[in-house]
Amino acid sequence: MLSFQREAGAVLDVSFLGGPGPQRGVGVVAPFDFALDRELWRWVPDEVSLHLTRTPYVPVEVSLDLARMISEHETLGDAVRTLTAVAPEVVAYACTSGSFVGGVAGERAMCEAMSRAGSVPAITTSGALLEALVELDVRRVALVTPYTVSVTRALESYVAQAGVTVTGCAYMSLTRHIWKVTYREVVDMARRAAVRGRLGSADALFLSCTNLPTYDVIPQLEAELRIPVISANQVTMWAALRRLGTRAVGPYQALIDESARSKPALPDPRPGSVVQNAQNVQDARPAQGLTDRSDEKQQEGWT
């Protein structure tokens, strides 16, 4: 067969290409139920590789208990050590609830535990969130979560500890299969959370949970809401790649592209506008997963 190819001139010498270029590695520790590996890759430039590992399975639904289990220091250390053979330059813990459940001090302790285990810089999704809020000069943020009310309240508390005001929050009360949430549902929840409430307008919107698909909706929401929109997977990759001295890839995303940033605008009250339509929905459905820091009611969200 080989002689036939030579006679036909079909043998192609590719040695001049020199082989693949050198790759820089980012180690990623994800929860056992993480299902959006491909979304993480979409923020990563060609010269960087992601090396993913997962925490051990535990038979617990998404909850504060699960968040605590998958963020124990021993679990994190074991996961990071599985990545040492491929020598990543930074390690990222890709889970929002697991990294905010212990508050700001708990998140810092997680980074220290991972750094000790892998002898490399370490970040978490929730730590990256706070970095992103500083980068964008955000003092007031609206939140979207797929979580139950108790997990959502823990996120609100974490953000408040960092000195950022939560203007409003929409949540979905899901305890499993979060990766199956559609883009349409994400957009609807984002519009509701960003509506101006008693605490004023948000400077940015955060879409929480690394299992929530967000990549393609960020530019649309930023254009509609006229504020930066950041997501769990986006801030994780952005912060990890910053440690490497390189940039994440994401067209028309304010966090990644400085030219896409602008001053927050007041919501457009005109009939038919995106904000007005969302306000009408909120007024008609006051207890369906919309929360406010000044509202002590803990209604279960909608799906």
WOLIN-V304945 format. One record per run of one state. SS is the DSSP state (alpha for helix, beta for strand, coil for the rest). FROM is the first residue (numbers start at 1). LEN is the number of residues. If there is no record, write none. Layout:
SS;FROM;LEN  SS;FROM;LEN
This chain:
coil;1;1  alpha;2;6  coil;8;7  alpha;15;3  coil;18;6  beta;24;7  coil;31;6  alpha;37;6  coil;43;5  beta;48;7  coil;55;9  alpha;64;6  coil;70;3  alpha;73;9  coil;82;2  alpha;84;3  coil;87;3  beta;90;5  coil;95;1  alpha;96;5  coil;101;2  alpha;103;16  coil;119;2  beta;121;4  alpha;125;11  coil;136;4  beta;140;6  coil;146;3  alpha;149;13  coil;162;3  beta;165;7  coil;172;6  alpha;178;3  coil;181;2  alpha;183;12  coil;195;2  beta;197;1  coil;198;2  beta;200;1  coil;201;3  beta;204;4  coil;208;9  alpha;217;9  coil;226;2  beta;228;4  alpha;232;12  coil;244;14  alpha;258;3  coil;261;13  alpha;274;11  coil;285;5  beta;290;2  coil;292;12
